[in-house]
Amino acid sequence: MKMFTLALLLYRKPGTSIEQYQSYWHDTHGPIAAKIPGLRGYVQNHVQPDSEGKTAVDGIALLTFDSAEAMNAGLGSPEGKVALDDVANFADMDRLVSFPVEPRRIV
């Protein structure tokens, strides 16, 4: 079965340390997002700083649903709205980028 995956490039809110950002995203937002109806998979990719403490982005999220319609229904649900609203608590909403992707696993 072909699934629908939404990728998000996330940047932390100004004034937030990478540790604060990663902790909130994983420990607080993760369980909130996991309640989205129809969500089949949710992977948080926590970008690791380089030797100078810099990152190109702070995180990459992959949310997988059965279809684009299932994603729209899930994100439009009360649980989806809570999850979407919570993103502003740790991420810079002006810089957030989202787009559909087709994961192709090689190994």
Secondary structure per residue as TSV (DSSP state, phi and psi in degrees):
chain	resnum	aa	ss	phi	psi
A	1	M	-	360.0	131.6
A	2	K	-	-81.3	129.5
A	3	M	-	-103.4	168.3
A	4	F	E	-112.4	125.3
A	5	T	E	-120.7	131.1
A	6	L	E	-107.6	126.9
A	7	A	E	-102.7	142.5
A	8	L	E	-128.9	133.2
A	9	L	E	-98.4	122.7
A	10	L	E	-116.4	143.6
A	11	Y	-	-125.4	140.3
A	12	R	B	-71.8	155.8
A	13	K	-	-62.5	142.7
A	14	P	T	-55.5	139.3
A	15	G	T	85.4	2.2
A	16	T	-	-104.2	131.2
A	17	S	-	-73.4	160.1
A	18	I	H	-61.8	-35.6
A	19	E	H	-66.5	-44.5
A	20	Q	H	-62.6	-44.7
A	21	Y	H	-60.2	-51.3
A	22	Q	H	-65.5	-38.6
A	23	S	H	-64.1	-47.7
A	24	Y	I	-65.0	-46.1
A	25	W	I	-58.5	-46.3
A	26	H	I	-76.3	-52.6
A	27	D	I	-81.3	-31.1
A	28	T	I	-103.8	-54.3
A	29	H	I	-71.5	-37.0
A	30	G	H	-52.6	-53.4
A	31	P	H	-63.5	-30.2
A	32	I	H	-68.0	-49.0
A	33	A	H	-65.1	-31.9
A	34	A	T	-62.4	-17.0
A	35	K	T	-87.2	-1.3
A	36	I	S	-64.9	123.1
A	37	P	T	-59.9	137.2
A	38	G	T	83.3	-4.1
A	39	L	-	-71.1	118.7
A	40	R	-	-95.1	-24.3
A	41	G	E	-159.3	145.2
A	42	Y	E	-145.0	113.7
A	43	V	E	-119.1	127.8
A	44	Q	E	-102.6	124.2
A	45	N	E	-105.7	106.0
A	46	H	E	-87.0	109.5
A	47	V	-	-69.4	133.4
A	48	Q	-	-94.7	133.3
A	49	P	-	-62.8	150.8
A	50	D	-	-77.3	-172.4
A	51	S	T	-63.4	-18.7
A	52	E	T	-97.3	4.2
A	53	G	S	80.6	17.1
A	54	K	-	-106.6	154.0
A	55	T	-	-136.9	150.6
A	56	A	S	-73.2	-41.5
A	57	V	-	-136.9	165.2
A	58	D	S	-97.2	-21.1
A	59	G	E	-166.2	155.0
A	60	I	E	-129.6	120.2
A	61	A	E	-106.2	142.7
A	62	L	E	-124.2	118.1
A	63	L	E	-113.2	126.3
A	64	T	E	-116.5	134.0
A	65	F	E	-131.9	168.2
A	66	D	S	-65.1	-31.2
A	67	S	S	-162.8	170.3
A	68	A	H	-62.6	-36.3
A	69	E	H	-64.9	-41.0
A	70	A	H	-64.4	-37.5
A	71	M	H	-63.3	-47.9
A	72	N	H	-60.0	-41.0
A	73	A	H	-66.5	-44.0
A	74	G	H	-64.4	-46.1
A	75	L	H	-71.1	-24.0
A	76	G	H	-85.0	-8.0
A	77	S	S	-74.1	165.9
A	78	P	H	-55.8	-41.8
A	79	E	H	-66.1	-38.6
A	80	G	H	-65.0	-41.3
A	81	K	H	-65.5	-39.0
A	82	V	H	-61.7	-44.7
A	83	A	H	-63.7	-45.5
A	84	L	H	-62.6	-42.6
A	85	D	H	-63.5	-33.8
A	86	D	H	-69.6	-24.1
A	87	V	H	-56.3	-36.4
A	88	A	T	-64.6	-15.0
A	89	N	T	-76.2	-17.3
A	90	F	T	-135.5	-16.9
A	91	A	B	-116.2	153.0
A	92	D	-	-80.8	103.4
A	93	M	T	-65.9	-24.8
A	94	D	T	-72.3	-19.0
A	95	R	T	-109.6	-7.2
A	96	L	-	-62.1	134.7
A	97	V	E	-127.1	133.7
A	98	S	E	-132.7	148.6
A	99	F	E	-163.3	149.7
A	100	P	E	-74.2	144.4
A	101	V	E	-133.8	160.3
A	102	E	-	-117.8	96.6
A	103	P	-	-63.0	137.2
A	104	R	-	-129.9	97.8
A	105	R	-	-74.4	129.4
A	106	I	-	-96.6	-45.9
A	107	V	-	-123.3	360.0
